[in-house]
Structure formats: structure tokens, C-alpha cells
Amino acid sequence: MKTTRVGLVTKEWPPQVYGGAGVHAVQLTEALRTLDGVSVDVHCFGGVREDGAIGYLTPASFADANPAVQAIATDLDIA
């Protein structure tokens, strides 16, 4: 059987879930992981994680930027 790999990019991931998008990301990941032949890698904001997700910090050169620019910089780092 062929394995389908899914890469989920999300700003919110436990323990930093504060809205509907984060809840959706968690529930979608849980549902996809129940399917045979599906592998899900989660790429999220917030640095090192112990739950298997790959966390990313805002690049140091953007530490003083406004939050929108910080989010874009972190997304580019993930990409």
C-alpha cells in the first residue's frame, strides 16, 4: 500500500490553541492519522515540541517586527 504524506502548517498547536483554527487543525490531524496509509507531519509556530510536531520560532532578525510580519517570516522559515 502506498503511503500518503500530509504536511500540516498551523500557527496554533497544543498547548497554544486559542481559537477555532487551532481546534480544527488538531481534529483534522487526529482524523487523518486514523486512515490507513496516511502519515501526517505537523509544522507549527512556537519552537521545540515534545509531541512529535515540528515547531518553529520567529527568526531572530524579525524579533522586533510587528506580529503580522513575524508570522510571515515564520511561515517562510517553515516553507
N, CA, C and O atoms as a Maestro MAE file, in Angstrom:
{
 s_m_m2io_version
 :::
 2.0.0
}

f_m_ct {
 s_m_title
 :::
 protein
 m_atom[316] {
  # First column is atom index #
  i_m_mmod_type
  r_m_x_coord
  r_m_y_coord
  r_m_z_coord
  i_m_residue_number
  s_m_chain_name
  s_m_pdb_residue_name
  s_m_pdb_atom_name
  i_m_atomic_number
  :::
  1 25 0.836 -1.180 0.000 1 A "MET " " N  " 7
  2 3 0.000 0.000 0.000 1 A "MET " " CA " 6
  3 2 0.882 1.244 0.000 1 A "MET " " C  " 6
  4 15 1.873 1.313 0.727 1 A "MET " " O  " 8
  5 25 0.521 2.207 -0.805 2 A "LYS " " N  " 7
  6 3 1.252 3.463 -0.892 2 A "LYS " " CA " 6
  7 2 0.900 4.353 0.303 2 A "LYS " " C  " 6
  8 15 -0.266 4.451 0.686 2 A "LYS " " O  " 8
  9 25 1.910 5.001 0.889 3 A "THR " " N  " 7
  10 3 1.679 5.920 1.992 3 A "THR " " CA " 6
  11 2 1.486 7.324 1.448 3 A "THR " " C  " 6
  12 15 2.277 7.792 0.629 3 A "THR " " O  " 8
  13 25 0.458 7.982 1.892 4 A "THR " " N  " 7
  14 3 0.205 9.367 1.541 4 A "THR " " CA " 6
  15 2 0.744 10.238 2.664 4 A "THR " " C  " 6
  16 15 0.362 10.066 3.822 4 A "THR " " O  " 8
  17 25 1.625 11.166 2.334 5 A "ARG " " N  " 7
  18 3 2.207 12.051 3.337 5 A "ARG " " CA " 6
  19 2 1.519 13.403 3.278 5 A "ARG " " C  " 6
  20 15 1.379 14.003 2.212 5 A "ARG " " O  " 8
  21 25 1.094 13.870 4.438 6 A "VAL " " N  " 7
  22 3 0.435 15.165 4.562 6 A "VAL " " CA " 6
  23 2 1.291 16.044 5.462 6 A "VAL " " C  " 6
  24 15 1.703 15.616 6.540 6 A "VAL " " O  " 8
  25 25 1.560 17.262 5.027 7 A "GLY " " N  " 7
  26 3 2.262 18.242 5.853 7 A "GLY " " CA " 6
  27 2 1.281 19.333 6.239 7 A "GLY " " C  " 6
  28 15 0.791 20.067 5.380 7 A "GLY " " O  " 8
  29 25 0.995 19.440 7.517 8 A "LEU " " N  " 7
  30 3 0.046 20.444 8.006 8 A "LEU " " CA " 6
  31 2 0.833 21.605 8.603 8 A "LEU " " C  " 6
  32 15 1.660 21.400 9.492 8 A "LEU " " O  " 8
  33 25 0.584 22.816 8.127 9 A "VAL " " N  " 7
  34 3 1.218 24.026 8.653 9 A "VAL " " CA " 6
  35 2 0.162 24.806 9.419 9 A "VAL " " C  " 6
  36 15 -0.888 25.145 8.873 9 A "VAL " " O  " 8
  37 25 0.443 25.091 10.691 10 A "THR " " N  " 7
  38 3 -0.518 25.784 11.527 10 A "THR " " CA " 6
  39 2 0.181 26.684 12.524 10 A "THR " " C  " 6
  40 15 1.251 26.352 13.033 10 A "THR " " O  " 8
  41 25 -0.426 27.819 12.799 11 A "LYS " " N  " 7
  42 3 0.119 28.701 13.835 11 A "LYS " " CA " 6
  43 2 -0.218 28.140 15.212 11 A "LYS " " C  " 6
  44 15 0.592 28.223 16.136 11 A "LYS " " O  " 8
  45 25 -1.397 27.577 15.345 12 A "GLU " " N  " 7
  46 3 -1.861 27.076 16.635 12 A "GLU " " CA " 6
  47 2 -1.686 25.567 16.729 12 A "GLU " " C  " 6
  48 15 -2.115 24.819 15.850 12 A "GLU " " O  " 8
  49 25 -1.054 25.141 17.803 13 A "TRP " " N  " 7
  50 3 -0.904 23.716 18.097 13 A "TRP " " CA " 6
  51 2 -0.742 23.587 19.605 13 A "TRP " " C  " 6
  52 15 -0.074 24.420 20.217 13 A "TRP " " O  " 8
  53 25 -1.329 22.572 20.217 14 A "PRO " " N  " 7
  54 3 -1.262 22.468 21.675 14 A "PRO " " CA " 6
  55 2 0.166 22.617 22.203 14 A "PRO " " C  " 6
  56 15 1.098 22.061 21.622 14 A "PRO " " O  " 8
  57 25 0.341 23.332 23.255 15 A "PRO " " N  " 7
  58 3 -0.671 23.893 24.143 15 A "PRO " " CA " 6
  59 2 -1.140 25.291 23.752 15 A "PRO " " C  " 6
  60 15 -1.948 25.876 24.474 15 A "PRO " " O  " 8
  61 25 -0.663 25.854 22.631 16 A "GLN " " N  " 7
  62 3 -1.086 27.191 22.225 16 A "GLN " " CA " 6
  63 2 -2.255 27.159 21.246 16 A "GLN " " C  " 6
  64 15 -2.126 27.595 20.102 16 A "GLN " " O  " 8
  65 25 -3.387 26.645 21.695 17 A "VAL " " N  " 7
  66 3 -4.612 26.673 20.893 17 A "VAL " " CA " 6
  67 2 -5.534 27.691 21.538 17 A "VAL " " C  " 6
  68 15 -5.915 27.546 22.699 17 A "VAL " " O  " 8
  69 25 -5.894 28.725 20.780 18 A "TYR " " N  " 7
  70 3 -6.699 29.798 21.352 18 A "TYR " " CA " 6
  71 2 -7.894 30.163 20.481 18 A "TYR " " C  " 6
  72 15 -8.547 31.177 20.730 18 A "TYR " " O  " 8
  73 25 -8.187 29.370 19.480 19 A "GLY " " N  " 7
  74 3 -9.322 29.682 18.627 19 A "GLY " " CA " 6
  75 2 -9.756 28.484 17.807 19 A "GLY " " C  " 6
  76 15 -9.219 27.383 17.930 19 A "GLY " " O  " 8
  77 25 -10.742 28.735 16.972 20 A "GLY " " N  " 7
  78 3 -11.319 27.674 16.164 20 A "GLY " " CA " 6
  79 2 -10.352 27.045 15.177 20 A "GLY " " C  " 6
  80 15 -10.432 25.846 14.909 20 A "GLY " " O  " 8
  81 25 -9.432 27.846 14.630 21 A "ALA " " N  " 7
  82 3 -8.471 27.305 13.661 21 A "ALA " " CA " 6
  83 2 -7.577 26.260 14.316 21 A "ALA " " C  " 6
  84 15 -7.275 25.232 13.709 21 A "ALA " " O  " 8
  85 25 -7.155 26.515 15.543 22 A "GLY " " N  " 7
  86 3 -6.318 25.557 16.255 22 A "GLY " " CA " 6
  87 2 -7.053 24.273 16.565 22 A "GLY " " C  " 6
  88 15 -6.503 23.181 16.420 22 A "GLY " " O  " 8
  89 25 -8.300 24.404 16.993 23 A "VAL " " N  " 7
  90 3 -9.124 23.222 17.271 23 A "VAL " " CA " 6
  91 2 -9.301 22.419 15.991 23 A "VAL " " C  " 6
  92 15 -9.204 21.192 16.009 23 A "VAL " " O  " 8
  93 25 -9.558 23.100 14.886 24 A "HIS " " N  " 7
  94 3 -9.734 22.421 13.597 24 A "HIS " " CA " 6
  95 2 -8.448 21.692 13.195 24 A "HIS " " C  " 6
  96 15 -8.505 20.549 12.741 24 A "HIS " " O  " 8
  97 25 -7.287 22.344 13.356 25 A "ALA " " N  " 7
  98 3 -6.011 21.716 12.989 25 A "ALA " " CA " 6
  99 2 -5.783 20.441 13.788 25 A "ALA " " C  " 6
  100 15 -5.360 19.428 13.231 25 A "ALA " " O  " 8
  101 25 -6.060 20.481 15.085 26 A "VAL " " N  " 7
  102 3 -5.875 19.304 15.939 26 A "VAL " " CA " 6
  103 2 -6.829 18.183 15.517 26 A "VAL " " C  " 6
  104 15 -6.406 17.038 15.353 26 A "VAL " " O  " 8
  105 25 -8.099 18.507 15.344 27 A "GLN " " N  " 7
  106 3 -9.084 17.476 14.999 27 A "GLN " " CA " 6
  107 2 -8.854 16.907 13.603 27 A "GLN " " C  " 6
  108 15 -9.032 15.708 13.385 27 A "GLN " " O  " 8
  109 25 -8.459 17.759 12.656 28 A "LEU " " N  " 7
  110 3 -8.160 17.275 11.309 28 A "LEU " " CA " 6
  111 2 -6.972 16.317 11.332 28 A "LEU " " C  " 6
  112 15 -6.994 15.272 10.682 28 A "LEU " " O  " 8
  113 25 -5.937 16.681 12.084 29 A "THR " " N  " 7
  114 3 -4.758 15.814 12.195 29 A "THR " " CA " 6
  115 2 -5.125 14.474 12.814 29 A "THR " " C  " 6
  116 15 -4.714 13.423 12.322 29 A "THR " " O  " 8
  117 25 -5.902 14.511 13.895 30 A "GLU " " N  " 7
  118 3 -6.323 13.266 14.545 30 A "GLU " " CA " 6
  119 2 -7.111 12.384 13.583 30 A "GLU " " C  " 6
  120 15 -6.900 11.172 13.539 30 A "GLU " " O  " 8
  121 25 -8.016 12.983 12.813 31 A "ALA " " N  " 7
  122 3 -8.828 12.206 11.870 31 A "ALA " " CA " 6
  123 2 -7.974 11.617 10.750 31 A "ALA " " C  " 6
  124 15 -8.137 10.449 10.397 31 A "ALA " " O  " 8
  125 25 -7.065 12.415 10.189 32 A "LEU " " N  " 7
  126 3 -6.217 11.912 9.112 32 A "LEU " " CA " 6
  127 2 -5.328 10.770 9.583 32 A "LEU " " C  " 6
  128 15 -5.077 9.822 8.838 32 A "LEU " " O  " 8
  129 25 -4.852 10.862 10.823 33 A "ARG " " N  " 7
  130 3 -3.963 9.824 11.348 33 A "ARG " " CA " 6
  131 2 -4.677 8.497 11.597 33 A "ARG " " C  " 6
  132 15 -4.013 7.480 11.798 33 A "ARG " " O  " 8
  133 25 -5.994 8.477 11.589 34 A "THR " " N  " 7
  134 3 -6.727 7.217 11.746 34 A "THR " " CA " 6
  135 2 -6.847 6.458 10.424 34 A "THR " " C  " 6
  136 15 -7.208 5.281 10.418 34 A "THR " " O  " 8
  137 25 -6.549 7.117 9.315 35 A "LEU " " N  " 7
  138 3 -6.685 6.495 7.999 35 A "LEU " " CA " 6
  139 2 -5.467 5.628 7.692 35 A "LEU " " C  " 6
  140 15 -4.329 6.014 7.956 35 A "LEU " " O  " 8
  141 25 -5.726 4.467 7.138 36 A "ASP " " N  " 7
  142 3 -4.636 3.581 6.727 36 A "ASP " " CA " 6
  143 2 -3.842 4.229 5.602 36 A "ASP " " C  " 6
  144 15 -4.418 4.778 4.662 36 A "ASP " " O  " 8
  145 25 -2.537 4.164 5.701 37 A "GLY " " N  " 7
  146 3 -1.692 4.666 4.635 37 A "GLY " " CA " 6
  147 2 -1.504 6.171 4.627 37 A "GLY " " C  " 6
  148 15 -1.004 6.713 3.642 37 A "GLY " " O  " 8
  149 25 -1.892 6.877 5.708 38 A "VAL " " N  " 7
  150 3 -1.730 8.327 5.764 38 A "VAL " " CA " 6
  151 2 -0.780 8.675 6.896 38 A "VAL " " C  " 6
  152 15 -0.956 8.242 8.035 38 A "VAL " " O  " 8
  153 25 0.225 9.462 6.562 39 A "SER " " N  " 7
  154 3 1.199 9.950 7.533 39 A "SER " " CA " 6
  155 2 1.083 11.472 7.584 39 A "SER " " C  " 6
  156 15 1.102 12.127 6.542 39 A "SER " " O  " 8
  157 25 0.963 12.037 8.781 40 A "VAL " " N  " 7
  158 3 0.793 13.480 8.934 40 A "VAL " " CA " 6
  159 2 1.955 14.055 9.735 40 A "VAL " " C  " 6
  160 15 2.228 13.622 10.855 40 A "VAL " " O  " 8
  161 25 2.633 15.037 9.145 41 A "ASP " " N  " 7
  162 3 3.665 15.799 9.839 41 A "ASP " " CA " 6
  163 2 3.096 17.187 10.121 41 A "ASP " " C  " 6
  164 15 2.582 17.846 9.218 41 A "ASP " " O  " 8
  165 25 3.188 17.623 11.365 42 A "VAL " " N  " 7
  166 3 2.680 18.935 11.752 42 A "VAL " " CA " 6
  167 2 3.852 19.896 11.912 42 A "VAL " " C  " 6
  168 15 4.808 19.619 12.638 42 A "VAL " " O  " 8
  169 25 3.760 21.028 11.223 43 A "HIS " " N  " 7
  170 3 4.738 22.109 11.307 43 A "HIS " " CA " 6
  171 2 4.007 23.300 11.919 43 A "HIS " " C  " 6
  172 15 3.037 23.800 11.349 43 A "HIS " " O  " 8
  173 25 4.482 23.755 13.093 44 A "CYS " " N  " 7
  174 3 3.732 24.781 13.808 44 A "CYS " " CA " 6
  175 2 4.644 25.853 14.379 44 A "CYS " " C  " 6
  176 15 5.864 25.698 14.423 44 A "CYS " " O  " 8
  177 25 4.033 26.934 14.812 45 A "PHE " " N  " 7
  178 3 4.757 28.010 15.476 45 A "PHE " " CA " 6
  179 2 5.065 27.578 16.904 45 A "PHE " " C  " 6
  180 15 4.397 26.702 17.452 45 A "PHE " " O  " 8
  181 25 6.078 28.195 17.504 46 A "GLY " " N  " 7
  182 3 6.276 28.009 18.931 46 A "GLY " " CA " 6
  183 2 7.495 27.242 19.375 46 A "GLY " " C  " 6
  184 15 7.615 26.945 20.563 46 A "GLY " " O  " 8
  185 25 8.395 26.909 18.497 47 A "GLY " " N  " 7
  186 3 9.623 26.259 18.935 47 A "GLY " " CA " 6
  187 2 9.495 24.773 19.194 47 A "GLY " " C  " 6
  188 15 8.544 24.127 18.753 47 A "GLY " " O  " 8
  189 25 10.466 24.243 19.915 48 A "VAL " " N  " 7
  190 3 10.597 22.803 20.145 48 A "VAL " " CA " 6
  191 2 9.333 22.224 20.787 48 A "VAL " " C  " 6
  192 15 8.769 22.809 21.711 48 A "VAL " " O  " 8
  193 25 8.907 21.083 20.291 49 A "ARG " " N  " 7
  194 3 7.723 20.380 20.803 49 A "ARG " " CA " 6
  195 2 8.100 18.985 21.240 49 A "ARG " " C  " 6
  196 15 9.044 18.399 20.710 49 A "ARG " " O  " 8
  197 25 7.377 18.451 22.197 50 A "GLU " " N  " 7
  198 3 7.622 17.094 22.665 50 A "GLU " " CA " 6
  199 2 6.577 16.110 22.144 50 A "GLU " " C  " 6
  200 15 6.640 14.920 22.454 50 A "GLU " " O  " 8
  201 25 5.626 16.593 21.362 51 A "ASP " " N  " 7
  202 3 4.524 15.747 20.902 51 A "ASP " " CA " 6
  203 2 4.709 15.247 19.471 51 A "ASP " " C  " 6
  204 15 3.776 14.705 18.878 51 A "ASP " " O  " 8
  205 25 5.894 15.425 18.921 52 A "GLY " " N  " 7
  206 3 6.146 14.963 17.562 52 A "GLY " " CA " 6
  207 2 5.953 16.029 16.511 52 A "GLY " " C  " 6
  208 15 6.368 15.842 15.367 52 A "GLY " " O  " 8
  209 25 5.334 17.145 16.863 53 A "ALA " " N  " 7
  210 3 5.198 18.243 15.914 53 A "ALA " " CA " 6
  211 2 6.549 18.926 15.755 53 A "ALA " " C  " 6
  212 15 7.400 18.863 16.642 53 A "ALA " " O  " 8
  213 25 6.733 19.576 14.619 54 A "ILE " " N  " 7
  214 3 7.971 20.303 14.352 54 A "ILE " " CA " 6
  215 2 7.676 21.781 14.556 54 A "ILE " " C  " 6
  216 15 6.951 22.387 13.767 54 A "ILE " " O  " 8
  217 25 8.234 22.362 15.613 55 A "GLY " " N  " 7
  218 3 7.954 23.748 15.953 55 A "GLY " " CA " 6
  219 2 9.014 24.699 15.428 55 A "GLY " " C  " 6
  220 15 10.191 24.351 15.341 55 A "GLY " " O  " 8
  221 25 8.586 25.896 15.082 56 A "TYR " " N  " 7
  222 3 9.470 26.921 14.528 56 A "TYR " " CA " 6
  223 2 9.325 28.204 15.334 56 A "TYR " " C  " 6
  224 15 8.213 28.636 15.638 56 A "TYR " " O  " 8
  225 25 10.457 28.808 15.676 57 A "LEU " " N  " 7
  226 3 10.450 30.106 16.333 57 A "LEU " " CA " 6
  227 2 10.516 31.201 15.279 57 A "LEU " " C  " 6
  228 15 10.962 30.969 14.155 57 A "LEU " " O  " 8
  229 25 10.072 32.390 15.649 58 A "THR " " N  " 7
  230 3 10.219 33.529 14.754 58 A "THR " " CA " 6
  231 2 11.715 33.773 14.541 58 A "THR " " C  " 6
  232 15 12.474 33.807 15.510 58 A "THR " " O  " 8
  233 25 12.145 33.941 13.293 59 A "PRO " " N  " 7
  234 3 13.568 34.206 13.054 59 A "PRO " " CA " 6
  235 2 14.039 35.419 13.860 59 A "PRO " " C  " 6
  236 15 13.332 36.422 13.958 59 A "PRO " " O  " 8
  237 25 15.225 35.318 14.429 60 A "ALA " " N  " 7
  238 3 15.745 36.359 15.311 60 A "ALA " " CA " 6
  239 2 15.773 37.737 14.646 60 A "ALA " " C  " 6
  240 15 15.562 38.749 15.314 60 A "ALA " " O  " 8
  241 25 16.025 37.783 13.370 61 A "SER " " N  " 7
  242 3 16.097 39.072 12.674 61 A "SER " " CA " 6
  243 2 14.731 39.769 12.585 61 A "SER " " C  " 6
  244 15 14.659 40.936 12.201 61 A "SER " " O  " 8
  245 25 13.651 39.060 12.939 62 A "PHE " " N  " 7
  246 3 12.310 39.639 12.907 62 A "PHE " " CA " 6
  247 2 11.716 39.790 14.303 62 A "PHE " " C  " 6
  248 15 10.517 40.034 14.441 62 A "PHE " " O  " 8
  249 25 12.535 39.649 15.330 63 A "ALA " " N  " 7
  250 3 12.049 39.695 16.716 63 A "ALA " " CA " 6
  251 2 11.356 41.015 17.059 63 A "ALA " " C  " 6
  252 15 10.434 41.028 17.874 63 A "ALA " " O  " 8
  253 25 11.780 42.116 16.456 64 A "ASP " " N  " 7
  254 3 11.194 43.424 16.763 64 A "ASP " " CA " 6
  255 2 10.141 43.859 15.741 64 A "ASP " " C  " 6
  256 15 9.616 44.969 15.829 64 A "ASP " " O  " 8
  257 25 9.833 43.006 14.786 65 A "ALA " " N  " 7
  258 3 8.839 43.341 13.763 65 A "ALA " " CA " 6
  259 2 7.431 43.217 14.336 65 A "ALA " " C  " 6
  260 15 7.226 42.623 15.395 65 A "ALA " " O  " 8
  261 25 6.465 43.789 13.619 66 A "ASN " " N  " 7
  262 3 5.081 43.653 14.094 66 A "ASN " " CA " 6
  263 2 4.630 42.200 13.921 66 A "ASN " " C  " 6
  264 15 5.212 41.461 13.126 66 A "ASN " " O  " 8
  265 25 3.599 41.788 14.659 67 A "PRO " " N  " 7
  266 3 3.178 40.374 14.655 67 A "PRO " " CA " 6
  267 2 2.848 39.802 13.273 67 A "PRO " " C  " 6
  268 15 3.109 38.628 13.013 67 A "PRO " " O  " 8
  269 25 2.276 40.622 12.389 68 A "ALA " " N  " 7
  270 3 1.942 40.117 11.053 68 A "ALA " " CA " 6
  271 2 3.207 39.763 10.277 68 A "ALA " " C  " 6
  272 15 3.255 38.734 9.603 68 A "ALA " " O  " 8
  273 25 4.219 40.601 10.369 69 A "VAL " " N  " 7
  274 3 5.480 40.344 9.673 69 A "VAL " " CA " 6
  275 2 6.188 39.148 10.315 69 A "VAL " " C  " 6
  276 15 6.797 38.341 9.613 69 A "VAL " " O  " 8
  277 25 6.112 39.030 11.637 70 A "GLN " " N  " 7
  278 3 6.700 37.871 12.318 70 A "GLN " " CA " 6
  279 2 6.068 36.575 11.827 70 A "GLN " " C  " 6
  280 15 6.761 35.581 11.609 70 A "GLN " " O  " 8
  281 25 4.743 36.591 11.654 71 A "ALA " " N  " 7
  282 3 4.040 35.384 11.179 71 A "ALA " " CA " 6
  283 2 4.486 35.028 9.765 71 A "ALA " " C  " 6
  284 15 4.710 33.856 9.463 71 A "ALA " " O  " 8
  285 25 4.616 36.030 8.897 72 A "ILE " " N  " 7
  286 3 5.064 35.768 7.528 72 A "ILE " " CA " 6
  287 2 6.489 35.219 7.525 72 A "ILE " " C  " 6
  288 15 6.792 34.286 6.781 72 A "ILE " " O  " 8
  289 25 7.366 35.793 8.353 73 A "ALA " " N  " 7
  290 3 8.744 35.328 8.425 73 A "ALA " " CA " 6
  291 2 8.807 33.873 8.914 73 A "ALA " " C  " 6
  292 15 9.591 33.071 8.407 73 A "ALA " " O  " 8
  293 25 7.980 33.553 9.894 74 A "THR " " N  " 7
  294 3 7.960 32.176 10.416 74 A "THR " " CA " 6
  295 2 7.410 31.223 9.351 74 A "THR " " C  " 6
  296 15 7.939 30.126 9.172 74 A "THR " " O  " 8
  297 25 6.356 31.631 8.646 75 A "ASP " " N  " 7
  298 3 5.815 30.805 7.562 75 A "ASP " " CA " 6
  299 2 6.873 30.536 6.494 75 A "ASP " " C  " 6
  300 15 6.989 29.415 6.000 75 A "ASP " " O  " 8
  301 25 7.637 31.556 6.142 76 A "LEU " " N  " 7
  302 3 8.691 31.373 5.142 76 A "LEU " " CA " 6
  303 2 9.759 30.416 5.645 76 A "LEU " " C  " 6
  304 15 10.300 29.628 4.870 76 A "LEU " " O  " 8
  305 25 10.067 30.475 6.927 77 A "ASP " " N  " 7
  306 3 11.020 29.547 7.510 77 A "ASP " " CA " 6
  307 2 10.495 28.107 7.418 77 A "ASP " " C  " 6
  308 15 11.247 27.181 7.114 77 A "ASP " " O  " 8
  309 25 9.215 27.938 7.681 78 A "ILE " " N  " 7
  310 3 8.597 26.610 7.582 78 A "ILE " " CA " 6
  311 2 8.663 26.106 6.136 78 A "ILE " " C  " 6
  312 15 9.011 24.953 5.885 78 A "ILE " " O  " 8
  313 25 8.327 26.983 5.201 79 A "ALA " " N  " 7
  314 3 8.328 26.602 3.775 79 A "ALA " " CA " 6
  315 2 9.721 26.270 3.315 79 A "ALA " " C  " 6
  316 15 9.921 25.928 2.149 79 A "ALA " " O  " 8
  :::
 }
 m_bond[315] {
  # First column is bond index #
  i_m_from
  i_m_to
  i_m_order
  :::
  1 1 2 1
  2 2 3 1
  3 3 4 2
  4 3 5 1
  5 5 6 1
  6 6 7 1
  7 7 8 2
  8 7 9 1
  9 9 10 1
  10 10 11 1
  11 11 12 2
  12 11 13 1
  13 13 14 1
  14 14 15 1
  15 15 16 2
  16 15 17 1
  17 17 18 1
  18 18 19 1
  19 19 20 2
  20 19 21 1
  21 21 22 1
  22 22 23 1
  23 23 24 2
  24 23 25 1
  25 25 26 1
  26 26 27 1
  27 27 28 2
  28 27 29 1
  29 29 30 1
  30 30 31 1
  31 31 32 2
  32 31 33 1
  33 33 34 1
  34 34 35 1
  35 35 36 2
  36 35 37 1
  37 37 38 1
  38 38 39 1
  39 39 40 2
  40 39 41 1
  41 41 42 1
  42 42 43 1
  43 43 44 2
  44 43 45 1
  45 45 46 1
  46 46 47 1
  47 47 48 2
  48 47 49 1
  49 49 50 1
  50 50 51 1
  51 51 52 2
  52 51 53 1
  53 53 54 1
  54 54 55 1
  55 55 56 2
  56 55 57 1
  57 57 58 1
  58 58 59 1
  59 59 60 2
  60 59 61 1
  61 61 62 1
  62 62 63 1
  63 63 64 2
  64 63 65 1
  65 65 66 1
  66 66 67 1
  67 67 68 2
  68 67 69 1
  69 69 70 1
  70 70 71 1
  71 71 72 2
  72 71 73 1
  73 73 74 1
  74 74 75 1
  75 75 76 2
  76 75 77 1
  77 77 78 1
  78 78 79 1
  79 79 80 2
  80 79 81 1
  81 81 82 1
  82 82 83 1
  83 83 84 2
  84 83 85 1
  85 85 86 1
  86 86 87 1
  87 87 88 2
  88 87 89 1
  89 89 90 1
  90 90 91 1
  91 91 92 2
  92 91 93 1
  93 93 94 1
  94 94 95 1
  95 95 96 2
  96 95 97 1
  97 97 98 1
  98 98 99 1
  99 99 100 2
  100 99 101 1
  101 101 102 1
  102 102 103 1
  103 103 104 2
  104 103 105 1
  105 105 106 1
  106 106 107 1
  107 107 108 2
  108 107 109 1
  109 109 110 1
  110 110 111 1
  111 111 112 2
  112 111 113 1
  113 113 114 1
  114 114 115 1
  115 115 116 2
  116 115 117 1
  117 117 118 1
  118 118 119 1
  119 119 120 2
  120 119 121 1
  121 121 122 1
  122 122 123 1
  123 123 124 2
  124 123 125 1
  125 125 126 1
  126 126 127 1
  127 127 128 2
  128 127 129 1
  129 129 130 1
  130 130 131 1
  131 131 132 2
  132 131 133 1
  133 133 134 1
  134 134 135 1
  135 135 136 2
  136 135 137 1
  137 137 138 1
  138 138 139 1
  139 139 140 2
  140 139 141 1
  141 141 142 1
  142 142 143 1
  143 143 144 2
  144 143 145 1
  145 145 146 1
  146 146 147 1
  147 147 148 2
  148 147 149 1
  149 149 150 1
  150 150 151 1
  151 151 152 2
  152 151 153 1
  153 153 154 1
  154 154 155 1
  155 155 156 2
  156 155 157 1
  157 157 158 1
  158 158 159 1
  159 159 160 2
  160 159 161 1
  161 161 162 1
  162 162 163 1
  163 163 164 2
  164 163 165 1
  165 165 166 1
  166 166 167 1
  167 167 168 2
  168 167 169 1
  169 169 170 1
  170 170 171 1
  171 171 172 2
  172 171 173 1
  173 173 174 1
  174 174 175 1
  175 175 176 2
  176 175 177 1
  177 177 178 1
  178 178 179 1
  179 179 180 2
  180 179 181 1
  181 181 182 1
  182 182 183 1
  183 183 184 2
  184 183 185 1
  185 185 186 1
  186 186 187 1
  187 187 188 2
  188 187 189 1
  189 189 190 1
  190 190 191 1
  191 191 192 2
  192 191 193 1
  193 193 194 1
  194 194 195 1
  195 195 196 2
  196 195 197 1
  197 197 198 1
  198 198 199 1
  199 199 200 2
  200 199 201 1
  201 201 202 1
  202 202 203 1
  203 203 204 2
  204 203 205 1
  205 205 206 1
  206 206 207 1
  207 207 208 2
  208 207 209 1
  209 209 210 1
  210 210 211 1
  211 211 212 2
  212 211 213 1
  213 213 214 1
  214 214 215 1
  215 215 216 2
  216 215 217 1
  217 217 218 1
  218 218 219 1
  219 219 220 2
  220 219 221 1
  221 221 222 1
  222 222 223 1
  223 223 224 2
  224 223 225 1
  225 225 226 1
  226 226 227 1
  227 227 228 2
  228 227 229 1
  229 229 230 1
  230 230 231 1
  231 231 232 2
  232 231 233 1
  233 233 234 1
  234 234 235 1
  235 235 236 2
  236 235 237 1
  237 237 238 1
  238 238 239 1
  239 239 240 2
  240 239 241 1
  241 241 242 1
  242 242 243 1
  243 243 244 2
  244 243 245 1
  245 245 246 1
  246 246 247 1
  247 247 248 2
  248 247 249 1
  249 249 250 1
  250 250 251 1
  251 251 252 2
  252 251 253 1
  253 253 254 1
  254 254 255 1
  255 255 256 2
  256 255 257 1
  257 257 258 1
  258 258 259 1
  259 259 260 2
  260 259 261 1
  261 261 262 1
  262 262 263 1
  263 263 264 2
  264 263 265 1
  265 265 266 1
  266 266 267 1
  267 267 268 2
  268 267 269 1
  269 269 270 1
  270 270 271 1
  271 271 272 2
  272 271 273 1
  273 273 274 1
  274 274 275 1
  275 275 276 2
  276 275 277 1
  277 277 278 1
  278 278 279 1
  279 279 280 2
  280 279 281 1
  281 281 282 1
  282 282 283 1
  283 283 284 2
  284 283 285 1
  285 285 286 1
  286 286 287 1
  287 287 288 2
  288 287 289 1
  289 289 290 1
  290 290 291 1
  291 291 292 2
  292 291 293 1
  293 293 294 1
  294 294 295 1
  295 295 296 2
  296 295 297 1
  297 297 298 1
  298 298 299 1
  299 299 300 2
  300 299 301 1
  301 301 302 1
  302 302 303 1
  303 303 304 2
  304 303 305 1
  305 305 306 1
  306 306 307 1
  307 307 308 2
  308 307 309 1
  309 309 310 1
  310 310 311 1
  311 311 312 2
  312 311 313 1
  313 313 314 1
  314 314 315 1
  315 315 316 2
  :::
 }
}
